Structures are given as C-alpha cells and as structure tokens.
Amino acid sequence: MKDMHHDAKIIINNVLAENMPQAAVVKALQDYNFGARVHLVAIGKAAWTMANAASEFLGDKVIKGIAITKYDHANGEIPNVTIYEAGHPVPDANTVSATQQVLAMVADLSADDEVLFLVSGGGSALFEAPQDGVSLDELAALTGQMLASGADIVEMNMIRKRLSRVKAGRFAEICAPAKIFAVVLSDVLGDRLDTIASRPDAPDMSTAEDSIAVVNKYNLQQTTRQQELLMLETPKQLDNAETVITGSVRSLCDTAAKSAKELGYNPYVLTTTLGCEAAEAGRFLAAIASCVANGRTAFTRPAAIIAGGETVVNLKGSGKGGRNQELTLSAATGISGLADVVLFALGSDGTDGPTDAAGGIVDGHTLSRLKEKGLNIDEILNNNDAYHGLQAIDGLIITGPTGTNVNDVAVVLVE
C-alpha cells in the first residue's frame, strides 16, 4: 500500500527543485552576445535568484545593478547589485523608492549601454512609479479592490499599467536608446507577454476600452484622475527590447507528471490554464478524485491528476488564507471517506496569499479531523479562513520562499 502523503512530499520537492530559475537564466544568457556595459535590473519574487545567477555568469560585465524583491526573499549580497525589498501584492513606499533608484540608474544611458531586465511574478507590485496625480495610497486601495473582487492577473494588470510611469513599455522608452534584453519567468497563463509583471519593457496589447470594461465588471471605485488615465493609450510598438521566456507553469506540470510516474502513478495533466475560483477548482478536482477512486473514469489507477494555473479568491470573510489553501480545503468534503485519495496544491514561490504557507494538503480524513476539533468546514470557507482550518489538522504546506515563481500546481493522487 502506498504512503501517498510521503509521495506527495517527494513530488512537491521535485517540482520546486527542478524549476528553480538559475539554470534557465544561464541558458538564456548563453545565447545572447552582451557588450561591455551591462546594467542589471531584476524585479519580482524571484529577483534575487535571477540576479545572482546573472551576476555569476556575466561577472564584471555588470557594471551596476538593482534587484527589487518581496520582503524576506533576498538571500545575501550580490556583487555590483543593490538589493531592495518591498511590498507585495500591494506596493508600498519601499516599492516606489526602489523604482526611483532604477529610473535614476537608466536615465542617461547611451546606445552603447545594455539593460539586462530580469522579470518574475510579483514584478507588477514590486516595480512601480505612479503617474502624476495618483498617490501610492490610492494605488494600493485600487489594488486591494481588485484582489478582493476576484479579478485575474490579466485584468488587474490592465488597470495598473495605465496608472504607472514604468509599466506597459514605458520603462523601455525611458531606457532608450539603450537596448533591453529581458529574461522572463512567466506567472501568467498562456504566457501573454504584455501581462507578465505588467511588462515595463513590452508593447501593450490591451486597450483603454479593455480597461474600462474591467472597471465596470467589478464596479471599481476610482478617482477622477484615475478615470482620465485609463482613457490614455499605452505604447503599442518598441524597437529597443528583446524578450526570452525561460520558465512557466508547463514546466511545473511536466515535473509533477515525471515525478508521479517515477513513484508508480499514471500521470494525467488536465490543464496548464486553470483560472477559475479556487473553491470551484477544489470541488471539481474532488469530483474527479471520487470518480477515479470508484472506477468511473478512463483514468488508470494508481493515478496522478495534475492541473496547473492560478485560481482566484472572491473574498467574503475576514479570515486568513490563499488560493491554494482554499482550493485544497474546498476539496475536502468531496473526497471525505475515501481512504485512497490525497490532494494538494501549492504556489511555486512558496507563499500563498498573505501567509507563510505555500499551499495545503487534504485527504479522505480531513473533514472528520476538523469535526473532531469542533471546526465547521463551511464556516471556515465562508470566512476565507483556510489557513487556520488547515493548520488545525497539520494540512499546511510550508516551504519558505523558493526563489522562483511560475504559477501554481494542484495534484490529486489516487491509489
């Protein structure tokens, strides 16, 4: 009989270990011929890891650099690179201050200079210079509205681009005539280039009309100045930027499938674009698990059902949690009583929402263990308090910051 919790830990460890950005960054840099004057800018949750890999590869060619990452995501000094930590998912004063340092560094570059731009998920919040007439508090409030509404990353970035002096290709315009070579870890489903970190170095595919539609869809409250800025178009063409995508959620799913197969499971990748509400995804995966466990599907047992992507949470309560924790706990009722099912979901960056957990893991006994502790799963989920629910039954996945960020992966193991 398989120890599926042990197998889950092995899959989790392999997924994280094999999707670290160091090798991917070096591979991208090997194919590019850099000049002698390289200015390094790294933004996102994986900024430190990417900057460190680039620094080790390029050495003295990096004459100056700045890396901006999330709090507690830096891991020591990097030669010629100044490291800043700032707010995520809502930008703070450190975000704006660090971004100003970047703008000062690239303000007077010539055609002989190059900017190595290392981009990972979270970069949209961590690299920000609000447009004139937009305060940081207003920007934070609008970001908070979108997070609470359940807006997806594409929709959120449509709005944030138009309120920023660096997003949607505007940073590339500031760097001109210097050329930008961008190495990107994608956390956006489908790898849409203009959405990853609101792409400061890429032309914007969205329109003012698109942004207004997002405002109306979620009934976002705006100031008069914000309304004016949303009507302005963003750069649609740039001639000084080149981009290479080095990692995405597809690699997470491929690694999970390979690891599961090595452990004796038949792997099935359902999708790499899971983007619905977290609770819905949890219930859907639980339904699949139940059918597999009862022999009512074409999947061959033992099976590993894999789904990659990034779900959203529509906040209704005041609890603590993240999308992966909510997904897993929402699945617990559907797999209750099944002795041969384990389900887990985690964010590849090691943090799930505003928590120290990467995600959660549940099985057929989760619901009964919650009841034994006097906890009601519906009350927990209605309060968006999956963190404390999972914590009570040792169901949190804690990895610490991983140094990468390529979306989330959910896996259902059925013996």
C-alpha positions as CSV (number, residue, x, y, z in Angstrom):
1,M,0.0,0.0,0.0
2,K,1.4,3.4,-1.0
3,D,2.2,6.2,1.5
4,M,0.6,8.9,-0.5
5,H,1.4,11.7,1.9
6,H,5.1,10.7,1.5
7,D,4.7,10.5,-2.3
8,A,3.1,14.0,-2.2
9,K,6.2,15.4,-0.4
10,I,8.5,13.9,-3.0
11,I,6.5,15.4,-5.8
12,I,6.4,18.8,-4.1
13,N,10.2,18.7,-3.5
14,N,11.0,17.7,-7.1
15,V,8.6,20.3,-8.6
16,L,10.4,23.1,-6.7
17,A,13.9,21.8,-7.1
18,E,13.6,21.3,-10.9
19,N,12.0,24.6,-11.6
20,M,14.5,27.0,-9.9
21,P,15.5,29.8,-12.3
22,Q,19.3,29.6,-12.1
23,A,19.7,27.1,-15.0
24,A,17.0,28.8,-17.1
25,V,18.6,32.2,-16.7
26,V,22.1,31.0,-17.6
27,K,20.6,29.2,-20.7
28,A,19.0,32.4,-21.9
29,L,22.2,34.4,-21.3
30,Q,24.4,31.9,-23.2
31,D,22.5,32.7,-26.4
32,Y,22.9,36.5,-26.2
33,N,26.0,38.5,-27.0
34,F,26.4,41.2,-24.4
35,G,28.6,44.2,-24.7
36,A,30.9,45.6,-22.1
37,R,28.4,47.9,-20.3
38,V,25.5,45.9,-18.8
39,H,23.1,47.5,-16.3
40,L,21.1,44.8,-14.5
41,V,17.5,45.3,-13.3
42,A,15.6,42.4,-11.6
43,I,12.0,42.6,-10.4
44,G,9.7,40.1,-8.8
45,K,9.6,37.4,-6.2
46,A,12.5,35.5,-8.0
47,A,14.5,38.7,-8.5
48,W,17.3,37.8,-6.1
49,T,17.8,34.3,-7.5
50,M,17.7,35.6,-11.1
51,A,20.1,38.5,-10.4
52,N,22.5,36.2,-8.6
53,A,22.6,33.7,-11.5
54,A,23.1,36.5,-14.0
55,S,25.9,38.1,-11.9
56,E,27.8,34.8,-11.6
57,F,27.5,34.3,-15.3
58,L,28.4,37.8,-16.5
59,G,30.9,38.8,-13.8
60,D,32.4,42.2,-14.3
61,K,30.3,43.0,-17.4
62,V,27.6,44.0,-14.9
63,I,28.8,47.5,-14.0
64,K,25.8,48.3,-11.9
65,G,22.5,46.6,-10.9
66,I,19.4,46.8,-8.8
67,A,17.1,43.9,-7.7
68,I,13.7,44.6,-6.2
69,T,12.0,41.6,-4.5
70,K,9.4,40.8,-1.9
71,Y,10.2,41.1,1.8
72,D,12.3,38.2,3.1
73,H,13.1,36.9,-0.4
74,A,16.7,38.2,-0.6
75,N,19.5,35.8,0.3
76,G,22.7,37.8,0.7
77,E,24.8,40.3,-1.2
78,I,25.4,40.2,-5.0
79,P,28.5,42.0,-6.5
80,N,27.6,45.4,-8.0
81,V,23.9,44.8,-7.4
82,T,21.9,46.8,-4.8
83,I,19.0,44.7,-3.3
84,Y,15.8,46.2,-2.2
85,E,12.8,44.5,-0.5
86,A,9.3,45.9,-0.9
87,G,5.6,45.3,-0.6
88,H,3.6,42.6,-2.4
89,P,0.9,42.1,-3.5
90,V,0.2,45.8,-2.7
91,P,3.1,48.2,-3.5
92,D,4.4,50.3,-0.6
93,A,6.8,53.3,-0.1
94,N,9.8,51.0,-0.5
95,T,8.5,49.9,-3.9
96,V,8.4,53.5,-5.1
97,S,11.7,54.4,-3.6
98,A,13.5,51.4,-5.2
99,T,11.9,52.0,-8.5
100,Q,13.1,55.6,-8.4
101,Q,16.6,54.3,-7.9
102,V,16.2,52.2,-11.1
103,L,15.0,55.1,-13.1
104,A,18.0,57.2,-11.9
105,M,20.3,54.4,-13.0
106,V,19.0,54.2,-16.5
107,A,18.2,57.9,-17.0
108,D,21.2,58.8,-19.1
109,L,22.1,55.6,-20.9
110,S,23.6,55.7,-24.4
111,A,23.3,53.4,-27.4
112,D,26.4,51.6,-26.2
113,D,24.7,50.6,-22.9
114,E,22.5,47.5,-22.4
115,V,19.9,46.7,-19.8
116,L,19.5,43.1,-18.7
117,F,16.0,43.0,-17.3
118,L,15.1,40.0,-15.2
119,V,11.4,39.6,-14.7
120,S,9.4,37.3,-12.5
121,G,5.9,37.1,-11.0
122,G,5.2,39.8,-8.5
123,G,7.1,42.4,-10.5
124,S,4.0,44.4,-11.2
125,A,3.6,45.3,-7.5
126,L,7.4,45.5,-6.8
127,F,8.2,47.9,-9.7
128,E,6.1,51.0,-9.6
129,A,6.2,54.7,-10.1
130,P,2.6,56.1,-10.1
131,Q,1.5,58.6,-12.7
132,D,1.3,62.2,-11.6
133,G,-1.8,62.8,-9.7
134,V,-2.0,59.2,-8.4
135,S,-0.9,58.6,-4.8
136,L,0.5,55.4,-3.5
137,D,-2.4,55.1,-1.1
138,E,-4.9,55.4,-4.0
139,L,-3.0,52.8,-6.0
140,A,-2.9,50.4,-3.0
141,A,-6.6,50.9,-2.4
142,L,-7.4,50.1,-6.1
143,T,-5.2,47.1,-6.0
144,G,-6.9,45.9,-2.8
145,Q,-10.3,46.3,-4.5
146,M,-9.2,44.2,-7.4
147,L,-7.7,41.5,-5.2
148,A,-10.9,41.3,-3.1
149,S,-13.2,41.2,-6.2
150,G,-11.6,38.1,-7.7
151,A,-10.1,39.9,-10.7
152,D,-7.5,37.8,-12.5
153,I,-3.9,38.9,-13.2
154,V,-4.6,39.9,-16.8
155,E,-7.5,42.2,-15.7
156,M,-5.5,43.6,-12.7
157,N,-2.6,44.5,-14.9
158,M,-4.7,46.2,-17.5
159,I,-5.6,48.7,-14.8
160,R,-2.2,49.0,-13.1
161,K,-0.5,49.7,-16.4
162,R,-2.4,52.8,-17.1
163,L,-1.7,54.3,-13.7
164,S,2.1,53.8,-13.9
165,R,5.0,55.6,-15.4
166,V,7.0,52.4,-15.9
167,K,4.6,49.7,-16.9
168,A,3.3,48.7,-20.4
169,G,6.5,49.5,-22.2
170,R,7.1,52.9,-20.7
171,F,10.3,51.7,-18.9
172,A,11.7,50.7,-22.3
173,E,11.0,54.2,-23.6
174,I,12.9,55.6,-20.6
175,C,15.9,53.3,-21.2
176,A,16.2,54.3,-24.9
177,P,18.5,54.5,-26.8
178,A,19.9,51.6,-24.8
179,K,18.7,48.2,-25.7
180,I,16.9,45.9,-23.2
181,F,17.3,42.2,-23.1
182,A,14.6,40.7,-20.9
183,V,14.7,37.2,-19.4
184,V,11.2,36.3,-18.0
185,L,9.8,33.7,-15.7
186,S,6.2,33.6,-16.6
187,D,3.4,33.5,-14.0
188,V,0.7,34.4,-16.5
189,L,-1.5,31.7,-18.0
190,G,-0.7,31.4,-21.7
191,D,2.5,33.4,-21.3
192,R,0.9,36.6,-22.6
193,L,4.0,38.8,-22.8
194,D,2.3,42.2,-22.1
195,T,0.8,40.9,-18.9
196,I,3.7,39.3,-17.1
197,A,4.6,41.9,-14.4
198,S,2.7,44.4,-16.5
199,R,5.7,44.3,-18.7
200,P,7.6,47.5,-18.4
201,D,9.6,46.5,-21.5
202,A,6.9,45.2,-23.8
203,P,4.3,46.9,-26.0
204,D,0.8,46.7,-24.6
205,M,-1.8,44.6,-26.3
206,S,-4.7,45.8,-24.2
207,T,-6.7,49.0,-25.0
208,A,-8.3,51.7,-23.0
209,E,-11.7,50.2,-23.8
210,D,-10.5,46.9,-22.3
211,S,-9.5,48.7,-19.0
212,I,-12.9,50.4,-18.8
213,A,-14.6,47.0,-19.2
214,V,-12.7,45.7,-16.2
215,V,-13.7,48.7,-14.1
216,N,-17.3,48.1,-15.0
217,K,-17.2,44.4,-14.5
218,Y,-16.0,44.7,-10.9
219,N,-17.6,48.1,-10.1
220,L,-14.2,49.5,-9.1
221,Q,-14.3,52.8,-7.3
222,Q,-11.9,55.4,-8.9
223,T,-10.8,59.0,-8.6
224,T,-11.3,61.5,-11.5
225,R,-7.6,61.4,-12.3
226,Q,-7.6,57.6,-12.5
227,Q,-10.6,57.7,-14.9
228,E,-8.6,60.1,-17.1
229,L,-5.5,57.9,-17.1
230,L,-7.5,54.8,-18.1
231,M,-8.6,56.6,-21.3
232,L,-5.0,57.2,-22.4
233,E,-3.4,54.6,-24.7
234,T,-0.2,52.8,-23.8
235,P,2.9,52.2,-26.1
236,K,2.0,49.7,-28.9
237,Q,5.4,49.5,-30.5
238,L,9.0,49.4,-29.2
239,D,12.2,48.9,-31.1
240,N,14.8,48.5,-28.3
241,A,13.5,45.5,-26.5
242,E,14.0,41.7,-26.9
243,T,12.4,39.0,-24.6
244,V,13.1,35.4,-23.8
245,I,10.7,33.3,-21.6
246,T,12.7,30.9,-19.5
247,G,10.0,29.1,-17.4
248,S,6.3,28.7,-17.0
249,V,3.6,26.6,-15.4
250,R,4.0,24.0,-18.1
251,S,7.4,23.0,-16.6
252,L,5.7,22.6,-13.1
253,C,3.2,20.2,-14.5
254,D,5.8,18.3,-16.5
255,T,7.9,17.8,-13.4
256,A,4.9,16.8,-11.4
257,A,4.0,14.2,-14.0
258,K,7.5,12.9,-14.3
259,S,7.9,12.5,-10.5
260,A,4.5,10.9,-10.2
261,K,5.4,8.3,-12.9
262,E,8.7,7.5,-11.1
263,L,6.6,6.8,-8.0
264,G,4.4,4.3,-9.8
265,Y,1.4,6.6,-10.7
266,N,-0.1,7.0,-14.1
267,P,0.1,10.8,-14.7
268,Y,-2.6,12.9,-16.4
269,V,-2.1,16.6,-17.0
270,L,-5.6,18.0,-17.2
271,T,-4.7,21.6,-17.9
272,T,-2.0,24.3,-17.6
273,T,-4.5,27.1,-17.6
274,L,-6.7,26.6,-14.6
275,G,-8.0,30.0,-13.8
276,C,-11.4,29.7,-12.1
277,E,-12.3,30.5,-8.5
278,A,-10.2,28.4,-6.0
279,A,-13.2,26.9,-4.3
280,E,-14.7,25.8,-7.7
281,A,-11.4,24.2,-8.7
282,G,-11.2,22.3,-5.4
283,R,-14.7,20.9,-5.8
284,F,-14.0,20.0,-9.4
285,L,-10.8,18.1,-8.6
286,A,-12.5,16.4,-5.7
287,A,-15.3,15.2,-8.1
288,I,-12.6,13.8,-10.4
289,A,-10.9,12.1,-7.5
290,S,-14.1,10.5,-6.4
291,C,-14.9,9.1,-9.9
292,V,-11.3,7.7,-10.2
293,A,-11.5,6.2,-6.8
294,N,-14.8,4.5,-7.7
295,G,-13.6,3.3,-11.1
296,R,-15.9,5.5,-13.1
297,T,-13.4,7.2,-15.4
298,A,-11.0,6.2,-18.1
299,F,-8.0,7.1,-15.8
300,T,-6.0,4.1,-14.8
301,R,-5.2,3.7,-11.1
302,P,-2.9,4.4,-9.4
303,A,-3.4,7.9,-10.9
304,A,-1.9,11.3,-10.5
305,I,-4.3,14.0,-11.9
306,I,-2.4,17.3,-12.4
307,A,-3.7,20.8,-13.0
308,G,-1.6,23.9,-13.3
309,G,-2.6,27.6,-13.4
310,E,-3.6,30.3,-11.0
311,T,-7.0,30.4,-9.4
312,V,-8.6,33.4,-7.8
313,V,-10.5,34.0,-4.5
314,N,-13.5,36.3,-4.2
315,L,-13.2,37.5,-0.6
316,K,-16.3,37.2,1.5
317,G,-14.9,36.9,5.0
318,S,-12.1,38.3,7.2
319,G,-10.1,35.1,7.7
320,K,-6.5,34.2,6.6
321,G,-5.6,32.1,3.6
322,G,-4.6,31.9,0.0
323,R,-5.9,30.5,-3.2
324,N,-4.2,27.1,-2.9
325,Q,-5.2,26.7,0.7
326,E,-8.8,27.5,-0.2
327,L,-8.7,25.1,-3.2
328,T,-7.5,22.2,-1.1
329,L,-9.9,22.7,1.8
330,S,-12.8,23.2,-0.6
331,A,-12.0,19.7,-1.9
332,A,-12.1,18.0,1.5
333,T,-15.9,17.4,1.5
334,G,-15.9,15.8,-1.9
335,I,-13.2,13.3,-1.0
336,S,-14.4,12.7,2.5
337,G,-14.3,9.0,3.5
338,L,-12.0,8.0,0.5
339,A,-9.1,6.2,2.1
340,D,-7.1,6.1,-1.1
341,V,-7.0,9.8,-2.1
342,V,-4.6,12.7,-1.3
343,L,-5.0,16.1,-2.9
344,F,-2.6,19.1,-2.6
345,A,-2.0,22.4,-4.2
346,L,0.9,24.9,-3.9
347,G,2.3,28.1,-5.2
348,S,5.7,27.7,-6.7
349,D,7.0,30.8,-5.0
350,G,6.5,29.3,-1.6
351,T,3.9,31.9,-0.4
352,D,0.1,31.6,-0.8
353,G,-1.7,34.9,-0.4
354,P,-0.6,36.9,2.6
355,T,0.6,33.8,4.5
356,D,3.8,31.8,5.2
357,A,2.3,28.7,3.6
358,A,2.9,27.6,0.0
359,G,-0.5,25.8,0.0
360,G,-2.3,22.9,1.5
361,I,-2.9,19.1,1.5
362,V,-6.0,17.1,2.3
363,D,-7.2,13.5,2.2
364,G,-10.3,11.5,3.0
365,H,-9.9,12.0,6.7
366,T,-9.6,15.8,6.7
367,L,-13.3,16.5,7.2
368,S,-13.6,14.1,10.2
369,R,-10.5,15.6,11.8
370,L,-11.9,19.1,11.5
371,K,-15.2,17.9,13.1
372,E,-13.2,16.2,16.0
373,K,-11.7,19.6,16.7
374,G,-15.1,21.3,16.7
375,L,-14.5,23.1,13.4
376,N,-17.1,23.5,10.7
377,I,-15.6,23.5,7.2
378,D,-18.4,25.6,5.7
379,E,-17.9,28.3,8.3
380,I,-14.1,28.2,7.7
381,L,-14.5,28.6,3.9
382,N,-17.2,31.2,4.1
383,N,-14.8,33.3,6.2
384,N,-11.9,32.6,3.8
385,D,-10.0,31.2,6.7
386,A,-8.5,28.1,5.1
387,Y,-5.1,28.8,6.7
388,H,-6.3,28.2,10.3
389,G,-8.5,25.3,9.2
390,L,-5.6,23.5,7.6
391,Q,-3.2,24.5,10.4
392,A,-5.5,22.8,12.9
393,I,-5.2,19.4,11.2
394,D,-1.5,19.8,10.0
395,G,-2.6,20.4,6.5
396,L,-0.4,23.4,5.6
397,I,2.5,23.1,3.1
398,I,5.4,25.2,4.4
399,T,8.4,25.6,2.1
400,G,9.6,29.1,2.8
401,P,10.4,31.4,-0.2
402,T,11.6,29.2,-3.0
403,G,13.3,31.7,-5.3
404,T,11.1,31.0,-8.3
405,N,7.5,31.9,-9.3
406,V,5.8,30.1,-12.2
407,N,2.2,29.8,-11.0
408,D,0.6,27.0,-9.1
409,V,0.1,23.3,-9.4
410,A,-2.5,21.0,-7.9
411,V,-2.2,17.2,-7.8
412,V,-4.7,14.5,-7.0
413,L,-3.2,11.1,-6.0
414,V,-5.5,8.1,-6.2
415,E,-4.1,4.7,-5.3
